[in-house]
Structure formats: C-alpha cells, structure tokens
Amino acid sequence: MSRDDIARAVAESALSVEERLGFLDLCEARSAAELLADRDRVRSHLGVIEKAVEEGRALDGDLAYPVADSLIALLDGADDLSFVERRALAGAVEYFLRSDDTNSDFASDHGLEDDARVVIAVCDALGRSDLVTRLTVILP
C-alpha cells in the first residue's frame, strides 16, 4: 500500500478535518519492533481510562475496550506492514494515547469517539474492516 493509498483512505473516511489533521501529524516512522512494543503502551493507557471510570470521571469506558483491542490486533500484525502502513498505525496509537486530542478524552462521555473514528479509518486503510464492527456498534 502506498502513501497515497493511505492518505486517500483517511481522506475518504468519516474523520473531521480536525481529526484528520491531528492524526496525520502523529504518523511517524516506526519499526515493526517499536510497534509491537506499543502494545504495552496501549494496555497501560487503557488502565488509566479504567481508573478514571472507577473514579466516576465523565468517560465512555465501554468504547475504550474495542478501541484498544483493535489497536492491539493491528499492532500484532506489525511485521507484515509496509513502512507507510506502520506510520499510519503509529498515528492511530499516538492519537489514542493522547488524552487532549480533538475531543479531550476525559472532558465528556463522548471523549473517545474521535479516537474510535481514527482507529476505524486506519483499520479500513489497512484492509482490516473485520476489526471495525465492535467500534461502529458502540458509536452513536
């Protein structure tokens, strides 16, 4: 998959302009080994979200699990991704890990919806629509 293919898939996704630009700024070069190590970062951030939900903060914890699960499934296949595909996946990971993104994760119970849309766009761009179903069912 070429850089143009990834860019086109993201451009044709349901991301808002702000989400798209925020995501594209985070697409950095990563090796497959670095992406495989990112699984622990995703799990750790999920733990932060779980703790925030336990503390009663306004956050949709139910959406966090399929977002994290989809990212981890993509990360598990990092060895099979091209350089450009790894950059797109790195952008999705960083978008999820960044709490103060387009829609601040901890500011409302809709704070993870932009994260889910970014992950859906990357799943679609990488030909992994099989990972999208759980996300789209939960999104309003």
C-alpha positions in Angstrom: 0.0 0.0 0.0 1.4 3.4 -1.0 1.4 6.6 1.0 -1.2 8.0 -1.5 -3.4 5.0 -0.8 -3.3 5.5 3.0 -3.8 9.3 2.6 -6.8 8.7 0.2 -8.3 6.1 2.6 -8.0 8.5 5.5 -9.3 11.5 3.5 -12.3 9.4 2.4 -13.1 8.3 6.0 -15.6 9.8 8.4 -12.9 11.9 10.2 -13.5 15.6 10.6 -10.9 17.9 9.2 -9.5 18.5 12.8 -9.4 14.8 13.5 -7.7 14.1 10.1 -5.0 16.8 10.7 -4.4 15.7 14.3 -4.0 12.1 13.2 -1.7 12.9 10.2 0.6 15.0 12.5 1.1 11.9 14.6 2.0 9.5 11.8 5.7 9.0 12.5 8.1 6.3 11.2 8.3 3.3 13.4 9.8 -0.1 13.0 7.8 -3.3 13.4 9.6 -3.9 16.7 8.7 -0.5 18.0 5.1 -1.0 17.1 5.0 -4.4 18.8 6.3 -2.7 22.0 3.5 -0.1 21.7 1.0 -2.9 22.7 2.1 -2.3 26.3 1.6 1.5 25.9 -1.9 0.9 24.7 -2.7 -1.5 27.5 -1.3 1.0 30.1 -3.4 3.8 28.7 -6.5 1.5 28.9 -5.6 1.1 32.6 -5.6 4.9 33.0 -9.0 5.0 31.4 -10.3 2.2 33.6 -9.1 4.1 36.7 -10.8 7.3 35.5 -14.0 5.4 35.0 -13.8 3.9 38.5 -13.3 7.4 39.9 -16.5 8.5 38.2 -15.0 10.8 35.6 -17.1 11.5 32.5 -15.7 9.0 30.1 -17.1 6.2 27.9 -15.2 3.2 29.2 -17.1 0.8 27.1 -15.7 2.4 24.0 -12.1 2.2 25.3 -12.0 -1.6 25.2 -12.8 -2.1 21.5 -10.5 0.8 20.5 -7.6 -0.7 22.5 -8.4 -4.3 21.2 -8.5 -3.1 17.6 -5.2 -1.3 18.0 -3.6 -4.3 19.7 -4.8 -6.6 16.9 -3.3 -4.2 14.3 -0.1 -4.0 16.3 0.1 -7.8 16.5 0.5 -7.8 12.7 3.1 -5.0 12.6 5.7 -7.4 11.0 3.5 -7.7 7.9 3.0 -3.9 7.4 4.8 -1.7 4.9 6.7 1.4 6.0 3.7 3.6 5.2 1.2 1.3 6.9 3.4 1.3 10.0 3.3 5.1 10.0 -0.5 5.2 9.8 -0.7 2.7 12.7 1.7 4.7 14.7 -0.5 7.7 14.2 -3.6 5.8 15.4 -1.7 4.6 18.5 -0.4 8.1 19.4 -3.9 9.5 18.8 -5.3 7.0 21.3 -2.6 7.7 23.8 -3.0 11.5 23.6 -5.8 12.4 26.0 -6.0 16.0 24.8 -6.7 15.4 21.2 -9.5 16.8 19.0 -12.1 15.8 21.6 -10.5 15.6 25.0 -10.8 12.1 26.3 -11.6 12.9 29.9 -13.8 16.0 29.3 -17.0 14.2 28.4 -18.6 10.8 28.0 -18.0 11.3 24.2 -14.3 11.9 24.5 -13.2 8.7 23.0 -15.4 8.9 19.9 -12.8 10.7 17.8 -10.2 8.1 18.9 -12.6 5.4 17.6 -13.1 7.2 14.3 -9.3 7.4 13.8 -8.9 3.7 14.6 -11.8 2.8 12.2 -10.1 4.9 9.4 -6.8 3.1 9.9 -8.5 -0.3 10.1 -10.2 0.4 6.8 -7.0 1.8 5.2 -5.1 -1.3 6.3 -7.8 -3.6 5.0 -8.8 -4.8 8.4 -12.5 -4.0 8.3 -13.0 -7.1 10.4 -11.8 -5.0 13.4 -14.3 -2.2 12.8 -17.6 -3.9 13.8 -17.3 -3.6 17.6 -16.4 0.0 17.2 -19.3 1.0 14.9 -21.8 -0.7 17.1 -20.9 1.3 20.1 -20.5 4.7 18.4 -23.7 6.8 18.4 
